[in-house]
């Protein structure tokens, strides 16, 4: 058991920076260090040029206009900018938002802040597989709604929502549609026009890119009804002031491009690894339950519950692998998963649930070893009960 270098199976919390992305970024940390907003000289112009190339690279993959791509620090900031920026516009009407009970905390908390300001927020239920019911959404959209914000892929159970159908409904009822696509980018095809997406958030470190950089796509119609969250030098067309980090902007562009180009091959490999892990665990652990839909799910995610086993205790007994009990953003706090609660898990099931997230750098030997670690740890814990 290698405690110093455990097998990393927490690829929904973050991913290892792709070496090719690192090499693409490297010259812009020291040699080409110009401020991209200081375009009176070659240093600044060179930095500005490569950032715009990255912006166009991302836009092409999303089938978006490059002028609608904004760089942020990550999906959390992108989500806040979009939701609060749209709601804070002085002439906004109606003051109503639709979201889902299983959204990332940054979306849920942003909506809660707006409720304090007088907005009506509808929190849609999900079924026991984690999916919204389109008929529920349509019924709510019949009441005029400013914004509908629904996550593309859930960060805990990996479930894929029917984004195109959601986009069609939002267009039919004139509601802006925003999706947090942090867990979808690099894994699934995303076409903002075909899916009628008005706004979309991405985080670099979820797709083998650098930490500290994100993307916010906003259609022109939505942008015209947004107010910036903070003031400054007016960068990013006054939506997100602050000097852009040239290396990180280049890095996320390269990561998005590599993810799009290689996703089919990587997805096939990851699916094979996931099937092997599920097979080994289900054969050896009685009562093991997979949380969320298996059919409508990204390949790398497995969210499990084991009867009679506390997830925190189990993880502490497996120092040879790195996994989590749920969303990494809240793992520092002792709280039950709102996602698993929403799909109907009871208290004992919640405390026994954990997430495994396979990535492109994992291999069959690691999966087999991880299976052995989990099976052995479960046996040991059950023998003590």
C-alpha positions in Angstrom: 0.0 0.0 0.0 1.5 3.3 -1.1 0.4 5.8 1.4 2.7 8.6 0.2 1.3 8.3 -3.4 -2.2 6.9 -3.2 -4.2 6.0 -6.3 -6.0 9.2 -7.3 -9.7 8.5 -7.8 -11.2 11.9 -7.0 -11.2 13.3 -10.5 -14.4 15.2 -10.1 -12.9 17.4 -7.3 -9.9 18.2 -9.6 -7.7 16.7 -12.3 -4.0 16.5 -12.9 -2.7 19.2 -15.2 -2.0 17.7 -18.6 1.7 18.0 -19.4 0.8 19.4 -22.9 -1.2 22.2 -21.3 1.6 23.0 -18.9 4.1 23.2 -21.7 1.8 25.5 -23.7 1.5 27.8 -20.7 5.1 27.8 -19.6 6.6 30.6 -21.8 4.0 33.1 -20.5 5.0 32.9 -16.9 8.4 34.4 -17.2 9.5 35.2 -20.8 6.3 36.6 -22.3 5.1 38.3 -19.2 3.3 41.3 -20.6 0.0 42.7 -19.2 -2.6 41.8 -21.9 -4.3 45.1 -21.3 -1.2 47.2 -21.9 -1.4 47.2 -25.7 0.8 50.3 -26.2 3.8 48.0 -26.6 4.7 44.6 -27.9 4.7 42.8 -24.6 1.1 43.6 -23.9 0.0 43.2 -27.5 1.6 39.7 -27.7 -0.2 38.6 -24.5 -3.5 40.1 -25.7 -3.2 38.2 -29.0 -2.7 34.8 -27.5 -5.6 35.3 -25.1 -7.9 36.2 -28.0 -6.7 33.1 -29.8 -7.6 31.0 -26.8 -11.0 32.8 -26.6 -11.7 31.9 -30.2 -10.5 28.3 -29.6 -13.0 27.8 -26.8 -15.8 29.6 -28.7 -15.4 27.3 -31.8 -15.7 24.2 -29.6 -18.9 25.5 -27.9 -20.3 26.8 -31.2 -20.4 30.3 -29.7 -19.4 33.8 -30.8 -15.9 34.5 -29.4 -17.1 37.9 -28.2 -19.5 36.0 -25.8 -16.6 34.2 -24.0 -15.4 35.7 -20.7 -12.5 34.5 -18.5 -13.1 34.2 -14.8 -11.4 32.5 -11.9 -13.5 29.4 -12.1 -17.1 28.1 -12.4 -18.0 29.4 -8.9 -17.3 32.9 -9.9 -18.9 32.4 -13.3 -22.1 31.2 -11.7 -22.1 34.1 -9.3 -21.5 36.7 -12.0 -24.3 35.3 -14.2 -27.0 34.7 -11.6 -26.4 37.8 -9.5 -25.4 40.0 -12.4 -28.6 39.2 -14.3 -30.8 39.6 -11.1 -29.1 42.9 -10.1 -29.9 44.7 -13.4 -32.1 47.6 -12.3 -34.9 46.9 -14.9 -35.0 43.2 -14.5 -38.5 41.6 -14.5 -39.9 39.1 -13.6 -38.0 38.6 -10.3 -38.3 34.8 -10.5 -35.7 32.0 -10.9 -35.9 28.3 -11.4 -33.2 25.9 -10.3 -32.8 22.4 -8.9 -32.3 21.0 -5.4 -29.2 19.1 -6.5 -27.3 22.1 -7.8 -23.8 23.0 -6.7 -23.8 25.0 -3.5 -22.6 28.2 -5.2 -25.7 28.2 -7.3 -28.0 27.4 -4.4 -26.5 30.0 -2.2 -26.6 32.6 -4.9 -30.3 32.0 -5.3 -30.8 32.2 -1.5 -29.1 35.6 -1.5 -31.5 36.7 -4.1 -34.5 35.4 -2.1 -33.3 37.8 0.6 -33.7 40.6 -1.9 -37.2 39.7 -2.8 -36.8 37.2 -5.7 -39.0 34.1 -5.9 -36.9 31.0 -6.4 -38.3 27.7 -7.4 -36.2 24.6 -6.4 -37.2 21.7 -8.6 -37.3 18.2 -7.2 -35.5 15.3 -8.9 -36.5 11.6 -9.1 -34.7 8.8 -7.4 -32.1 8.7 -10.2 -31.3 12.4 -9.8 -33.1 13.6 -13.0 -35.6 16.5 -13.2 -39.0 15.8 -14.7 -39.4 18.0 -17.8 -43.2 18.2 -17.2 -42.4 19.8 -13.8 -40.1 22.3 -15.4 -42.6 23.2 -18.1 -45.3 23.7 -15.5 -43.1 26.2 -13.6 -42.0 28.0 -16.8 -45.7 28.8 -17.5 -45.2 31.5 -14.9 -42.9 34.2 -16.3 -39.4 33.4 -15.2 -36.2 35.5 -15.6 -33.7 32.7 -15.3 -33.5 28.9 -15.2 -30.2 27.5 -13.9 -29.8 23.7 -14.2 -26.5 21.9 -13.9 -25.3 19.9 -17.0 -23.7 17.1 -15.0 -24.0 16.7 -11.2 -20.8 17.0 -9.3 -21.6 14.3 -6.8 -23.5 11.6 -8.6 -22.4 12.3 -12.2 -26.0 12.4 -13.6 -26.5 14.1 -16.9 -29.6 16.3 -17.2 -31.5 16.5 -20.5 -30.0 19.9 -21.4 -31.2 20.2 -25.0 -34.8 19.6 -23.9 -34.4 22.0 -21.0 -33.0 24.6 -23.4 -36.0 24.1 -25.8 -38.5 24.7 -23.0 -36.7 27.8 -21.7 -36.7 29.2 -25.2 -40.4 28.4 -25.6 -41.3 30.3 -22.4 -38.7 33.1 -22.8 -36.6 32.3 -19.8 -32.8 32.7 -19.9 -31.1 29.3 -19.6 -27.9 28.9 -17.7 -26.0 25.7 -17.0 -23.1 24.9 -14.8 -21.0 22.7 -17.2 -17.9 22.3 -15.0 -18.4 18.5 -14.9 -19.5 18.2 -18.6 -16.7 20.1 -20.4 -14.2 17.7 -22.0 -16.5 14.8 -21.5 -19.6 15.6 -23.5 -20.5 17.5 -26.7 -21.6 21.0 -25.9 -23.3 23.2 -28.5 -24.8 26.4 -27.0 -26.9 27.2 -30.1 -28.2 23.7 -30.7 -29.0 23.4 -27.0 -30.4 26.9 -26.6 -28.0 27.7 -23.8 -27.9 31.4 -23.0 -25.1 31.1 -20.4 -22.6 28.4 -19.4 -19.9 28.0 -16.8 -16.7 26.0 -17.0 -13.7 25.5 -14.6 -10.2 24.8 -15.9 -9.1 22.3 -13.3 -12.0 19.9 -13.9 -10.7 19.1 -17.4 -6.9 18.7 -16.9 -6.3 22.4 -17.1 -5.0 24.9 -14.5 -6.6 25.9 -11.3 -7.7 29.5 -10.9 -9.3 30.0 -14.3 -12.8 29.5 -15.6 -15.0 30.4 -18.5 -18.4 32.2 -18.6 -20.3 32.1 -21.9 -23.1 34.7 -22.0 -25.2 35.3 -25.1 -25.5 39.0 -26.1 -29.2 39.1 -25.1 -28.4 38.0 -21.6 -25.3 40.2 -21.3 -27.3 43.3 -22.1 -29.4 42.6 -19.0 -26.5 42.0 -16.6 -24.8 44.2 -14.1 -21.1 43.6 -13.1 -20.6 42.3 -9.5 -17.6 44.6 -8.9 -15.9 47.6 -10.5 -12.4 48.1 -11.8 -10.5 48.6 -15.0 -13.3 47.5 -17.2 -11.7 44.3 -18.5 -13.8 41.6 -20.2 -16.1 44.3 -21.7 -16.7 45.6 -18.1 -18.3 42.3 -17.0 -15.3 41.0 -15.1 -12.7 43.7 -14.2 -9.2 42.6 -13.4 -6.0 41.8 -15.2 -6.3 38.5 -17.1 -3.7 35.8 -16.2 -2.3 35.1 -19.6 -0.8 31.7 -18.9 -4.1 30.5 -17.3 -6.2 31.8 -20.2 -3.9 29.9 -22.6 -4.1 26.8 -20.4 -7.8 26.5 -20.3 -8.1 27.0 -24.0 -5.6 24.2 -24.6 -7.4 22.0 -22.1 -10.8 22.5 -23.7 -9.3 21.8 -27.1 -7.6 18.6 -26.0 -10.7 17.4 -24.2 -12.9 17.9 -27.2 -10.4 16.2 -29.5 -9.7 13.2 -27.4 -13.0 12.7 -25.4 -14.3 9.7 -27.4 -11.2 7.7 -26.9 -10.8 8.7 -23.3 -14.5 8.1 -22.5 -14.3 4.6 -23.9 -11.2 3.8 -21.7 -12.8 5.3 -18.6 -16.1 3.3 -19.2 -14.1 0.1 -19.4 -12.3 0.9 -16.1 -15.6 1.9 -14.4 -17.3 -1.4 -15.5 -14.4 -3.4 -14.1 -14.5 -1.6 -10.7 -18.3 -1.9 -10.5 -18.1 -5.6 -11.3 -15.4 -6.3 -8.7 -17.2 -4.4 -6.0 -20.8 -5.7 -6.6 -19.5 -9.3 -6.7 -17.7 -8.9 -3.3 -19.7 -6.4 -1.2 -23.2 -7.4 -0.2 -25.9 -4.7 -0.4 -23.7 -2.2 -2.3 -25.9 0.4 -4.0 -25.0 2.8 -6.8 -26.6 6.2 -6.3 -28.1 8.0 -9.3 -28.9 6.9 -12.9 -26.5 4.5 -14.5 -27.8 5.1 -18.0 -27.6 9.0 -17.9 -24.3 9.4 -16.2 -20.8 10.4 -17.1 -18.5 7.3 -17.4 -16.0 8.2 -14.7 -18.4 8.7 -11.8 -19.5 6.0 -9.3 -21.4 7.2 -6.1 -21.8 4.2 -3.7 -23.6 3.4 -0.5 -22.6 0.3 1.6 -25.1 -0.7 4.4 -23.6 -0.6 7.8 -20.4 1.2 6.8 -19.6 4.9 7.6 -18.0 6.4 4.6 -15.6 8.6 6.6 -14.4 5.5 8.6 -14.0 3.5 5.4 -12.0 6.2 3.7 -9.7 6.5 6.8 -9.1 2.8 6.5 -8.0 3.1 2.9 -4.9 5.4 2.8 -3.8 3.8 -0.5 -6.6 5.5 -2.5 -7.8 9.0 -2.7 -11.6 9.3 -2.9 -14.2 11.5 -1.3 -17.5 11.5 0.5 -19.1 13.9 -1.9 -18.5 17.4 -3.2 -14.9 18.5 -2.5 -16.1 22.1 -2.0 -17.9 21.1 1.2 -15.9 18.1 2.4 -14.3 20.3 5.1 -17.7 20.5 6.8 -19.6 17.7 8.5 -22.9 17.9 6.7 -25.1 15.4 4.8 -25.1 15.6 1.1 -28.0 17.7 -0.2 -27.8 15.8 -3.5 -28.2 12.4 -2.0 -31.0 13.6 0.3 -32.8 15.0 -2.8 -32.8 11.5 -4.5 -34.3 10.0 -1.4 -31.4 8.5 0.6 -32.0 8.1 4.4 -29.6 9.1 7.1 -27.8 5.8 7.4 -27.4 5.6 3.6 -26.1 9.2 3.5 -23.4 8.5 6.1 -22.3 5.4 4.2 -22.0 7.1 0.7 -18.8 8.0 -1.1 -17.8 9.0 -4.6 -15.2 7.5 -6.9 -14.2 9.5 -9.9 -12.1 7.8 -12.6 -10.0 10.0 -14.9 -7.9 9.6 -18.0 -4.7 9.0 -16.1 -6.0 5.9 -14.3 -5.2 2.4 -15.6 -6.5 -1.1 -15.1 -3.8 -2.0 -12.5 -4.9 0.9 -10.3 -8.6 0.0 -10.6 -7.9 -3.6 -9.6 -5.8 -2.5 -6.7 -8.4 0.0 -5.6 -11.1 -2.7 -5.8 -8.9 -4.8 -3.5 -8.4 -1.9 -1.0 -12.2 -1.2 -0.8 -13.2 -4.9 -0.5 -10.6 -5.6 2.2 -11.5 -2.4 4.2 -15.2 -3.3 4.1 -14.5 -6.8 5.3 -12.4 -5.5 8.2 -14.9 -3.0 9.3 -17.8 -5.4 9.1 -15.9 -8.0 11.1 -15.6 -5.4 13.9 -19.3 -4.7 14.1 
